[in-house]
Amino acid sequence: MINIYLDNHQLALKYLKDTEANIYNILVLTEDFNIRDSDWDPLYSHHLAHSDILMEIADSFELGLSSPVYQFPTQYVDNTNNYYSVIDLVFL
């Protein structure tokens, strides 16, 4: 299982992309990627290059994006300006 948190500079994403990671038998890749994209957020109308990189990394581990059966918030905040600051995704 790989658990990733991406900062505003996507440093973990860049590391996984630019480094030959010798990681085998991954079953789950999950956490807060901080990458909004129309591919997984129907309320967001843009497609970003970072999401393509994330999908390439997941594909290199032979993982696919998992879709939830029930849609519900993954974050509860007291500041509505930060409502979309975290995007939780799971690859299986």
Secondary structure, 3 states (H helix, E strand, C coil): CEEEECCCCCHHHHHHHHCCCCCCCCCCEEEECCCCCCCCCCCCCCCCHHHHHHHHHHHHCCCCECCCCCCCCCCCCCCHHHCCCCCEEEEC
